[in-house]
Amino acid sequence: MFRLPDEETGEIPAASVILSPGAKESEEDIMNYVASNAAHYKKVRVVHFVDAIPKSPSGKIMRRLVKERMVEKMKTESLTKSKNI
């Protein structure tokens, strides 16, 4: 979990998730699960499914790279949506 920049609120909670092979959970399922187990201000607003989470040689999650990839994905999705309108 990490924070993404948001024009309206400043930052929103987001999550990158690795699904197990054969798993059928959707973004909505993940968000509902977190909502039922976390405070309202910690509810995940964006879920991004990934194949792997980048880690440093010492095994720490490289949050900066995860966040950058998520922001890039959101930008390309918003550009695609705006071109289709």
Sequence and secondary structure as in RCSB ss.txt:
>XXXX:A:sequence
MFRLPDEETGEIPAASVILSPGAKESEEDIMNYVASNAAHYKKVRVVHFVDAIPKSPSGKIMRRLVKERMVEKMK
TESLTKSKNI
>XXXX:A:secstr
 EEEEETTTEEEEEEEE   TT    HHHHHHHHHHHS GGG   EEEE S   B TTS B HHHHHHHHHHHHH
HHHHHHHHH 
